[in-house]
Amino acid sequence: MIKKIFLWGGVAFLLFFIAYRPDSAADVFQALGSTAADIAQGLGDFVTSLIA
């Protein structure tokens, strides 16, 4: 039950954040995307160095 409350609270906060602070929300998502891309690049480089 608590898990469901936190999940819906998080979704509500996310929607509120996007609605009232779209520029800040875009910056956060851009940073998260950049971090994910950096991790994927590092993992790819690691696997390439193992194979080569």
Rosetta constraint file for C-alpha pairs under 8 A:
AtomPair CA 1 CA 5 HARMONIC 6.44 0.50
AtomPair CA 2 CA 6 HARMONIC 6.23 0.50
AtomPair CA 3 CA 7 HARMONIC 6.10 0.50
AtomPair CA 4 CA 8 HARMONIC 6.20 0.50
AtomPair CA 5 CA 9 HARMONIC 5.94 0.50
AtomPair CA 6 CA 10 HARMONIC 5.96 0.50
AtomPair CA 7 CA 11 HARMONIC 6.29 0.50
AtomPair CA 8 CA 12 HARMONIC 6.06 0.50
AtomPair CA 9 CA 13 HARMONIC 6.10 0.50
AtomPair CA 10 CA 14 HARMONIC 6.06 0.50
AtomPair CA 11 CA 15 HARMONIC 6.22 0.50
AtomPair CA 12 CA 16 HARMONIC 6.09 0.50
AtomPair CA 13 CA 17 HARMONIC 5.95 0.50
AtomPair CA 14 CA 18 HARMONIC 6.16 0.50
AtomPair CA 15 CA 19 HARMONIC 6.02 0.50
AtomPair CA 16 CA 20 HARMONIC 6.02 0.50
AtomPair CA 16 CA 21 HARMONIC 7.99 0.50
AtomPair CA 17 CA 21 HARMONIC 5.40 0.50
AtomPair CA 17 CA 22 HARMONIC 7.03 0.50
AtomPair CA 17 CA 25 HARMONIC 6.47 0.50
AtomPair CA 18 CA 22 HARMONIC 4.79 0.50
AtomPair CA 18 CA 25 HARMONIC 5.53 0.50
AtomPair CA 21 CA 25 HARMONIC 6.07 0.50
AtomPair CA 22 CA 26 HARMONIC 6.02 0.50
AtomPair CA 23 CA 27 HARMONIC 6.29 0.50
AtomPair CA 24 CA 28 HARMONIC 6.28 0.50
AtomPair CA 25 CA 29 HARMONIC 6.25 0.50
AtomPair CA 26 CA 30 HARMONIC 5.97 0.50
AtomPair CA 27 CA 31 HARMONIC 6.14 0.50
AtomPair CA 28 CA 32 HARMONIC 6.24 0.50
AtomPair CA 29 CA 33 HARMONIC 6.05 0.50
AtomPair CA 30 CA 34 HARMONIC 6.07 0.50
AtomPair CA 31 CA 35 HARMONIC 6.13 0.50
AtomPair CA 32 CA 36 HARMONIC 6.18 0.50
AtomPair CA 33 CA 37 HARMONIC 6.15 0.50
AtomPair CA 34 CA 38 HARMONIC 6.17 0.50
AtomPair CA 35 CA 39 HARMONIC 6.22 0.50
AtomPair CA 36 CA 40 HARMONIC 6.19 0.50
AtomPair CA 37 CA 41 HARMONIC 6.07 0.50
AtomPair CA 38 CA 42 HARMONIC 6.14 0.50
AtomPair CA 39 CA 43 HARMONIC 6.12 0.50
AtomPair CA 40 CA 44 HARMONIC 6.07 0.50
AtomPair CA 41 CA 45 HARMONIC 6.13 0.50
AtomPair CA 42 CA 46 HARMONIC 6.14 0.50
AtomPair CA 43 CA 47 HARMONIC 6.22 0.50
AtomPair CA 44 CA 48 HARMONIC 6.05 0.50
AtomPair CA 45 CA 49 HARMONIC 6.11 0.50
AtomPair CA 46 CA 50 HARMONIC 6.29 0.50
AtomPair CA 47 CA 51 HARMONIC 6.33 0.50
AtomPair CA 48 CA 52 HARMONIC 6.00 0.50
